[in-house]
Amino acid sequence: MKQYEIPYSRSALPVKLPEERVDFIGTLPETAGCAALKQELKEKLERPTAGPALKDLLRPEQHIVILVEDQTRHTPVKEILPILCGYLAEHGCLLEQIEVLVAPGSHRILTEQELLEKLGSFAMTNLKISQHDYRDEKILVELPKVRIGSMQIPVAVNRIAVEADLLIGTGNIIPHPNAGYSGGAKILCPGCCGKETVSAIHTAAALMGYLPLGMEENACRSALEKVAGEAGLDFIINVVLDAENSVAGVVTGDFIQAHRAGTRMAKAAFGVPIPAPVDILISCSYPYDADYWQCEKAMISGYFAVKKGGIMILAAPCLEGLAHNHDDLLDWLALDSEEAARRIRRIWENGGSGDLVAAAIALGAVMVREKAEIFLCTTGLSREEADRMGCRYFSDLQEAVDAALAERPEGRVGILPRGGDCLPYEIGSVSTG
């Protein structure tokens, strides 16, 4: 038996496994980071990945709005904002013209301390800061609907973003369960959209019938880019981070073309080659440990690394419990995939009541659960919650591993230390999920 260290929030849990049965430990590849973010970003503002230089989009007395993510993401916003604002100042903009809009989608708004940690003292001292709340209809502007297949997507976006003279989106690009990759237009949609739009986007994702992790083009991505086009997203600044959360690459400019260049970087940074799916997979939610809503990402990654009929051990702290703003998530998690899809379609077509965002998130987990048995090792959820989710509850990781080994005495084992953001693919296949 060999001891392995399994990431769990800010610590690691020791677990003993028979070394001869461990087929892979899916660590992220080493990447060469940017030597100096300030220099790299200034160059990319002057010579973007796609589209005109940022200075060519500037006009006198513009109201410039910068969209930023919430605390569940890892873009170095507090480093980017002073560099970006310095560039804008060099080209005649005043700090009074600049507003930061935190775009959390359906997540909760940030506390004052979280704002400081995310945005940094420069922004908090010098810039106007606003936060989007997707439940507040008074702050929204309705725009023309967009069509994805047979679906018409209603478009309601935060007024601050819509009425901006120049709208800049920031973010980072990693594999994403619904959109294929994060980044690009996603900071606007669902980042600062209303509840109806967020629900429609997630409905489009839920009804695809497959998990698009690592796919550049998919129905969900197409929908959110059409919404961003209607809202007028002018320019993006996206980073690709390495395993240490240092910046490995920067893309800027057109929110579609620059994003696609960034996804190629992200494939290289987050792709994890595996010899074959295993009977027993330990998938760690790190670095997305805030709540189950975020921890579920490790289930989606694990889907591509576990055999049908296997066991996935999800090591997920769920530090803030199940989810914020989505009280019926457990009800959706209790359904099978066919029933969940039927209810989602019925609510969407008939205008019934139901949280379609929670439904879409739940359906991804249900699809994983129908492929493999889920052993949920967590200190943030109760046994009763795990039971309703269709998971087997464990508070101790070694107990979960021992139980899995007992059920699969000849089973091959794999570990995804960063299940929260990795992209597993079989060696010799195309790494697109």
N, C-alpha and C positions, 0 to 999 in steps of 0.2 A: 504494500500500500504506500502511496505517495501523498504528501500533503500539498494541496493547491490553495491559493489565496483567491477568493471570489469577491470582486468589488460589491460593496453594499453601502450605498450613500457615500459618506466621507471616510469610511473605514473598509476593512476587508474581513471576510469570514473564512476561517480555515476549514477545509473539508478534505477528507481522505478518500482516495479512489484507487482502484487497481490500475497501476500505471500502464500495464500491457493492454488494457482495454480502452485507453483514451486515444481516440483517433486524431483529434485536433484541439488546439486552443486558438480560437479565432482572433488573435490580436491584430490591431490595425497596422498596416504597413508604415514604415518610416518614410516621412516626406521631408523635403528640404523647405524650411520655412522662409518667410520674407526676412531679409537681413534688417530692414528698417521699414516699419509700417508707414511712417510719415512720408518717406521718400517714395515708396511704392504707390501709396494712395494719391499723392499729389501728381505723380506722373500719369496715373490712370484717370484722374479728373481732366488732365490736359489732353491726354491721348486715350480715350476710352476703348474698351474692348469692342464696342459697336456703337455707331451713331456719333453725333457731333460732340465736341468738347463741352464741358459744363459751362464754361465762360460764354460760349456762343448762345446759350439759352437764357442768359441773364439780361434783364431790362431794368431801367431805373425804377426805384420805389416798388419793386415787386414784393408781394407777400410770399415768402418762401416757407414751405412746410416740409419738415423732415419726419418721415414715418419711422418709428423704431419699435422693436419687439418688447415683450414683457420679460419677467424674471425667469421664465421657464426655458429661455433660449440663451445661447452663449456668444452671440456676436459681441465683440469688444466695443460697445457703443460709446462708452466714456472715453475711449482713445480716439475713436473716429470723429466724434463731434467737434473737438477743438481743431483738428486738422481740416475738416470740411469747412467749418466756419472761418478759419484762417484763410483758406482759399477764396471763399466768397468775399471776405473783407478786402483781399488783395485786388479784387475786381470790382470794387466800389459799393459793396453791400454793407449795410449797417446791421449790427446785431439786433436792433429793434425790428428789423424786417423778417426775422427768422423765428419760426415757432416749431416746437417739437410736439408731435402728436404720438402718444403711446398707443399702439395698435394691437391689443391682446386678443382679438377675435372674440370668442365666447368665454375666455378666461376672466377671472376677476381683475379688477383694477389694482394697481400697486399701492402699497403703503408709502408714506413719506420716506421711510428708511430704505425701502426697496427702490424707490425712484433715485435716491442719492447713490446707492450701490450700482444701479444700472446706468444712469446717465452721467454721473460724476459731478464734482463741484463746479466745474466750468459751466456746464449747461444749467445747473440748478441756480447759479448765481446770475448768469448773463442772458438766458433765453426764456421766452415764454413757454411754459409746459402745460399741455392739455392731455387728458386721458379719454379714450373712447370707451363707452359702455354700450354694448350692442343691444341692450334692453331699452335704452332711452330713445324713443321714437322722435322726440323733439329736436334731436341734434342731427337728424338724417335728411338727406335730399334724395328724392326719387329720380332715377334716370331711366332711359329706355331699357326694356327687357332685352335679354340676349337668349339665343336658342342653342341648346346642345342636344343634338338628336331630336327626339320628340318632346323634350322638356323646354319650357320657357322659364328662364330664370329671372325673377324680379330683382331689380337692382336698387338698393337703398344704401347710400354711403354717407359717412360723416361729413357734415357741411364744411368743416374746416379743410378737409382734403379736397372736396369738390371745388371750392371757391378759391383755392390757392392759385396764385399766378405761376408758381413753379413747384411741382410736387416731386420730392425725392424719396425713394424707398431704400431702406437699408435692410440687412439681414445676412444670414449665413446659409450655405447650401449643404444639406445632408440628405441621405435617403429618407423618404417620408412615406408612411403607410397609405395615405389617400392621394396625395398629389404627385407621387413618384419621387420628387425631390422638393425640399423646402426652398425658400428664397424666391427671387424674382417677384412676380405679381402677388405672391401669397401675403406679403406684408400689407397689401391693400385689401385683398379678398382672401380669406375672411377678416383680416386684421382690423379694418375699420368699417365694416359693413353692418347693416342691421340684422335682426334676428331672422327675418324672412329670407334674406339673401344667404346668410350663413347656413340656414336649414336647407335651402335649395342646392347649394354647392355640395353639402355633405350627402344629400339625397342622390345627386348625380354620381358621387363616389360609391355610395352603398349599392346602387343598382347596376354597377359595372359587372358584377359577378366574378370578379377576380381581385387579387391584391396587387396593386401597381407599384409596389416598392421598387425603386430603381429604374422605373420606366420614364423616359423623358416625355413621351407623348401619351396622354390618356385623357379620358373624358373629363375628369376632375380638373386637371391642369388646363385644358382648353377652356373650361367654364370660367375659372378664376382669371385667366388672361383676357377673356372677352369683357369681363366686368372691369378689370383694370384699364382696359382700353376706353370704355365708356366714361370712367371717372377721370381719365387724363393723367395717368402715371407717366411722368416725363423722363425720369432718370433713376437708375438703381446703383447702389453700391453694395455689392455682396462679397462676402469673404468665404473661403473654404478653410476650415480649421484642421489641425492635425490632432493626434492622440493626446497631446498635452494642452489642447485648446489654444495653441499659438497659431497665428495666421500663416497658412501655407500658400495662399493665393488670393488675389483680388480681381474681381471683374466689375466693370462699370459700363453705364450707358443704357442702350435700348433694353427694355425690361424683358424682352423675349430673346433676342439674339445674344445678349451678354449672359443671360441666365443659362442658355444652352452651353455656352463655353464653360461656364462654371460647373455644370453637371459633369462634364468630362473630367474636370479636376476632382470633383467629389467622388467619382467612381474609383479613381486612383487612390484617393485618400482613405475611403471607407470600405472599399471592396475587400472581402475576406474569402480567399479561396479555400474550399474544403474538399477532401477526397470524395465524400459521398454523405448523404444524410445519415444520421445515427439513430440508434434505438432509444438512447437516453441523452437528452440535451439539457445542459444548464445554461439558461439565458438570463443575463444580469441586466436590469433596467438602467444601470449606470450609463451615461450621466443624466438621465431624465427620471429623477426619483421623487419629484414633488408630490404627486398623487397618482392614483391608479390611471387616471386619464393620460398621464405622461408615461407611466411605467408600461402601459400596454404596448408601446412601441417595440419593446423587447420580445413580445409574443409574435408580432408581425415579422420581425427579423428571423426569429426562431423557426417560423413556418417553413422557411426555405432550407433549414438545416436539420430537421427532424424527419424521420420516416413516418409514413402513414401508419397509424396504429402504435406509434411510439409514445414516449413519455417526455414532456417538457417540464423541467423544473424552473419556474419563474422566480428568481430572487429579486423581490421588489419591495423596497421599504415603504412606499406609499406614505410619505412623511406627513402629508396633509389629508390623509384619508382617501376617500373614493374619488370625488370630483367636486368642483365648485360650479354652481349655477345649473347643475344637471341632476335634479333630484330623482328622476325616474330611470337613471342609467341601469340600476340593478334589475328593474323590470324587463328592460330590453335584453340584458345579458342572460336572463333566464330562458329566453326563447331559442328554438333551433333556427337555422339560417333561412329555411324556406318560409317559416311563419313570420320571421322578422322582416324579410323582403316583402311579403304580402302586405303586412301592416304598414310598412313604409310607403309602398305604392298607393295603398288605399287612402292613407292620410294625405299624401301629396295630391292625388287626383281629386279627392272629395273635400279637401279643406278641413279635415277633422283635426281634433286636438291630439297633441303628442310632440315630444321633443325629438325632432328628426336629426338634430346634431348628435344627441346621445345615441339615437338609434344607429346611425352610421358608424360611430365609434364602436358600439357594442357588436355590430355585425362583423366587423373585422376580427374581433376576439372570438366570436362564435365560430367563424370559419376555421380559425386555428384549433379551437377546441374539438371540432368535428374531425380534424386530421389526427390530433394527438391528445392523450390524456394530460391535463394540466395539474401539476403539483405546485401550489402557490405558497411560497415561503415568504412571509411578511410579518412585520410587527405593527403595521399601520392599519390593517383591516381585521375584522373579527372572523371567527370560524363561520358564523352565520352568514356573513356577507360572502365569504368564499363558497359556501354551499350553494347559495342562490346563483352565483356566477357559474356554477357547474365545475368548480375546481376543488381539488382535495387540499385541505388546509394544513400547513406546517408552520410552526414558529421557529423551528430549528432546522438549519440547512442540512446538517449531517443526517438528521432523521429522515428528511425528504430523500436524500441520496441513498441511504440504506434501504428505504422502502422501494425505491425504483430499482436498485440492484437486485433486491429479492424478487421482484416481479419479472425482471428481465435478466436472469442469471447469466446468460451468455451475451447480453447486449453490449453493443459498442457505444462509447460515450464521447460526447463533444462538449466544449465549453465556449460560449460567446461572452467574454468579459465585458464587452460594450454592446450588449444587445440593443441598447437604446438608440444607437445610430449607425450600426454596421450594416453591410450589404453582403450577406453570404451568397456564394455561387460555387457550383461544382467546378473543379479544375477541368479545363477543356471546353467549358460552356461559355456563353456570352454573359458577362456580369451585369445583367439588367433586371435581375429579379425574376 
